[in-house]
Amino acid sequence: MRKTVEADDRGRIVIPHRIRKKYGDRYRIIELDGRVELIPLKEDPIEGLRDAVGDAFDGKSIAEIKQEARDAAREDAIQEVTEPEN
């Protein structure tokens, strides 16, 4: 389905009923280079995240995903502090 919509004076756009019926009423707005996308949000945010990243988290528990994110953030912080400035 393709449809052109315009924002009203308050910046709101109307998502057609057919699309809302199929994908729901909650969306994440993502700004990308040269465009904006609406990503439907599921009732279960983890399920929505899994849909967004494909099989990157297959077979991992929520605890494992959280720990990996913490570890990556810690490594980034250490690297930022220990790398000499150019």
C-alpha positions in Angstrom: 0.0 0.0 0.0 1.3 3.4 -0.9 -0.4 6.6 0.4 0.7 10.1 0.8 -0.2 11.8 4.1 0.6 15.2 5.5 1.2 16.3 9.0 -1.4 18.6 10.5 -0.5 21.9 12.2 0.5 19.9 15.4 2.8 17.5 13.5 0.4 14.6 13.6 -0.1 12.1 10.8 -2.9 9.6 10.4 -1.9 6.0 9.8 -4.6 4.4 7.7 -6.9 2.0 9.4 -5.8 -1.0 7.3 -2.2 -0.5 8.4 -3.1 0.0 12.1 -5.3 -3.1 11.9 -2.4 -5.2 10.5 0.5 -3.8 12.6 -1.1 -2.2 15.7 -1.2 1.3 17.1 2.3 1.7 18.5 5.4 2.5 16.4 9.0 3.5 16.9 10.1 6.4 14.6 13.5 5.8 13.2 15.4 8.6 11.4 17.7 7.3 8.7 19.8 9.0 6.0 17.2 10.7 3.8 14.1 9.1 5.2 12.0 8.3 8.3 10.6 4.8 9.0 7.9 3.6 11.4 8.6 0.3 13.0 5.6 -1.4 14.6 6.0 -2.2 18.3 4.7 -5.5 19.6 3.1 -6.0 23.0 6.2 -7.9 24.1 9.1 -5.5 23.5 11.7 -8.3 23.4 9.7 -10.0 20.7 9.8 -6.7 18.8 13.5 -6.5 19.3 14.0 -10.0 18.1 12.0 -9.2 15.0 14.1 -6.1 14.4 17.5 -7.8 14.7 16.6 -11.1 13.1 18.4 -14.1 14.5 21.1 -12.2 16.3 19.6 -13.3 19.7 18.4 -16.7 18.8 19.0 -19.2 21.6 19.9 -16.5 24.2 18.0 -15.6 27.3 17.2 -12.1 28.3 19.8 -12.3 31.0 22.5 -13.3 28.5 21.5 -10.5 26.1 21.6 -7.9 29.0 25.0 -9.3 30.1 26.4 -9.0 26.6 25.2 -5.5 26.3 26.8 -4.6 29.7 30.1 -6.2 28.7 30.2 -4.4 25.3 29.4 -1.0 27.0 32.1 -1.7 29.6 34.7 -2.6 26.9 33.8 0.6 24.9 34.2 2.7 28.1 37.6 1.2 28.9 38.8 1.6 25.4 37.7 5.2 25.3 39.6 6.0 28.5 42.8 4.0 27.7 43.3 5.0 24.1 45.7 7.9 23.6 44.4 11.0 21.9 45.7 11.7 18.4 
